[in-house]
Structures are given as C-alpha cells and as structure tokens.
Amino acid sequence: MYDLPQQNAVSQDNIEISVVIPCYNETDRLQKMLDEAIEYLNLKYPKSSKSNSNKTYEIVLVDDGSKDGTADYALKLASKRYSLTPHQMRIVQFVENRGKGGAVTHGLQFIRGQYGIFADADGASRFQDLDKLLKAIQLKDNNQPELKPAVSIGSRAHMVNTDAVVKRSFIRNFLMYSLHALVYVFGIRTIKDTQCGFKLFNKAAIRSIFPKMHTEGWIFDVEILILAIRQEIPIDEIPINWHEVDGSKMVLARDSISMAIDLVVTRLAYILGIYSDKDTVSKKKSD
C-alpha cells in the first residue's frame, strides 16, 4: 500500500488541473501528445484570464525507468518548445520500471491541483474531452473537490462497432472481450470500459483511493474502480474520442494472461479481506 506524501498533499488554489503522464521509453510519441494537451490547456487557462480567476495547470510526468532519456527529453520540450513557467512541468523519475499502475499511483499522490487526470503518453484520447469529464465531476462534488470524492472516466464503449475496434486483429478483440467478461464476473458490472487511460479524480477521491492501491501492473485501472465502488464514490463514465496508436508497450499474449491473473488475485484479496479499503495508516506516536 502507498502512504500519501503529506508534503505535497495540499492543493495550490490556483492550480485546477494536474495532468499525470506515465511514461516508459516515450521519446517517439510524447511530443505529439504534449502538443495537443498543452495547446488545449493554454486555451483553457490563459495567463491573463479574469474569468478563470487566473487558474492554471501543471503536468507531472512519471518516467517509469525509461532507458531512452524520456525525462530529459520532456524537460527540453517544456522549456524550449512550450515555454512553460518554472515547476509547471515536474518530473518523477524511477530508477527501475515499476509498471503503469505504480507510475500513475505515485504521480497522482504528488499533484498540487484540485483535480488530477492521468493520460497515456501515446495521445490516443482526444485531450479536449477533459472538458466533459471536468463538468461531470464538478456536478458531483459541487465544486468542493477537497470534501466530496468523485470520479469521471473516459469510455470507448460507444466505439465497439466503429472502425477503431472492428479493424483490430481478431486475437486483440478476442482478448479484449475476454477481459471485459472476466471483469464483469468479478463484480464491476456498471462500467462498460474499465481500461481507458483517461481518468479524472478530485482531490478527495485521490486521498480515498490511491493510498490503498496494491496493483502496479496493467490491471490497476480495475483496482481503482473496485476501491471507488466499495467506498461508494460516484463514478461517471463519459464517452470520449479515441484512436489506435502504434508503439504500445503491452506484449499482447503475455500481458493479457498477467492481467487475468492479477484481476483474479486482486478481487479475491478484497473478498477475503486480505486487502482493505479502510484507512490503515496510523500516525506514529511521538516519543
């Protein structure tokens, strides 16, 4: 389980959105994703905006043990291509690869914004759809992100019969539907797309979910939802635009088997009480 980093847990009032990007060897794909994200964020949070009360954003890039210089590459883009202000992009760099789940869990606990979204470095999701997720979550928390936990997740379920899915290989679609069936059997029946890498949380939801996470592999999305459902945190599933992007780090057969095993183990661990959704971190008594 994860201890919440208290030194970074307090939101800064002017930062509304923190974007967490898990990265593993992403020098080939990262710029395109950042181009779209930062263009949108600069329009949404212009520096001279009075209507937005001068709210702004930050990007937290979690370099998950990359070997291709992803962290240095991102910092060069931040200063030379995007002219971001100091600390507007922050880098967390792991010495060894931990997995996407570990990167996302760690990164979200270090954000300074009122809301945190994790987005894949491949840019498969259209970043402008963040508007839809943000509106949905703010309806749930009544603009009290520190007090009322709420979650909005991007969904590709509406694209099942579109070219983006139909033109995939038979084995890829077979494994996708098999995983969906297994997720349904193991108790997540109200959410159609658990694996979309575009999920938004308010600060209260982050505090309720991520210190209790155990899974660092590909199936971490499911554990996030398990924890939210068990704690009765409202989840809105929002249709978004998405397209297939080459260069996935997932090894289809091997990682699909690993995901299935991790899903069974994780769900049973909660059923048997090995994992808990209760707060177990206690303060150390002072001498």
Order of alpha helices (4+ residues) and beta strands (2+ residues): beta-alpha-beta-alpha-beta-alpha-beta-alpha-beta-alpha-alpha-beta-alpha-alpha-beta-alpha
